[in-house]
């Protein structure tokens, strides 16, 4: 069990440090990609028609709004990642506690399964509420995502 504890601590360190380094290195590339996605989205809006909430805006206001929305999509994605990562780490430690105090592997696996289902639900809820908020503003977040 101590091996699993060290593995969890290593996972936390790698996740946090790796994510901080990648965020720093990819900031400029991300800005460029968001600009490209916004340009493509604006082109498709001209072709398909502008949604009602975006209709009274000028072209520059639409572009600024969509760039801001692109940044919010990225921030929400990061937020969901951190919530799930921290939740998984907490779930692991709770499962480890149940395994130590309870019947061993069976309690560990059951607790991990419950944590996984709960985290999936939280992730899905956060994603759907964000998508609904953006759709109310006339913005399709699927068109602004960058991978």
N, C-alpha and C positions, 0 to 999 in steps of 0.2 A: 504494500500500500504506500510506503514512503516513496517508491519509485514513481507512482502516479502523482503524488504531491509535487515532486520535483519536475515532472513533465508538465504539470499545469502551470507552475511558476515560469518555466521556460517558454511555454506557449504565450503567456501574458507578456513577457518581456519581448519576445519576437514580434508579437502583434502590435504592441504600442510603439516600439522603436521603428519597426518596419513601416508602419503607417505614417509616422511623423516624417521619416526620410522620404518616402514616396510623395507625400503631399508637397514637400518643399521642392523636390526635383521636377514634379510634373505640373506645377502651377502655370507656367507659361504655355505649355502644350494644351492644358485644359482650357485656358482662356481662348486660344485659337480654335479649339474644337467646338466650344460653345458658340463662338461667332459663326462658324461654318454651319452648325445646326440651326441657328437662328435665321441665317440667310436662306437656307433650304426651306425652313418652315414658312418664312415670309413669302417665298416664291409659290409654295403650295397654297397659301392663303389667298394670294392673288388669283390663282387658277380656280380654286374651289369656292371662294367667297369668304369674306371676313365674318367671324362670329359676332353676334350682337354686342357683347361687352367691349369688343375691340374696335367696333365700327366707328365711333365718334373720334377716335384718336388719329393723329397725323402719322405719317409713315415713320418718322423718327421716334415718336412716342411709342408706337407699336414695337419698334426694334428695341428700345430701351426696356420696355416692359418684358419682352421676351428674353432679353439677356438677363434681366433680374430673375425671371422665372427659371432660366437655365441654372443660375447660381443656387436658387432655392431647391431645385431638383437635386443638385449635387449635395447640398447641405443635408437635406432630408435623407438621402441615401447614406451619407456618413453617419447620421444620427441612428438610423436603423441598424447599421453595422455595429456601432458601439453598444447599442442596447442589447443586441443579440449576443455579442461577444462577452460583455460583462455578465449578462444573464447566464450564458453557458458556463462561464467560470464559477459563478455563484452556485449554479445547479450542480456542477461537479463537486464543489466542496460540501454542499449539503448532502449529495449522494455519498460522498466519502464518509461523512459523519454517520449517516444511516448504516453504511457498510461496517463501520467500526463498532457501532453500538448494537446493531441488529444482527441479522442472519448472514451477513457477508455479501457475496456476489449477487444474490437474488435481490436484496434490498437496494443495492447499488444500481443494478440495471433497471429496476422498476422506477427508482427516483430519477434516473437519467431520462427514461422514456417520458415521464410526466413533465420534466423540465423542457424536453424537446418539443412536446406538444404545446405547452404553454408559450414557449418562445416563438413558435410558428404562428400561433394566434396573435400574439402581440405584434409581430412583424407584419402580418397581413392586415391587422387593424390600422396600424400606422400608415401603411402604404395606401389603403383604400380611403382613409380620411383625407390624406394629402391630395390624392388624385381627385377626390370630390371637391375639395376647396379650390383647386386649380381649374377644374372643369366649370365651376361656377363663375370664374373670371374669363371663361372662353379659351382656356389654354389646355392643349393636349400634352401631357407630360411625356408621353411615349415618343413624341417627335423631338423632344429636347434632350433626351437621355444620351449620355456619352458613355461608352464602355471603355 
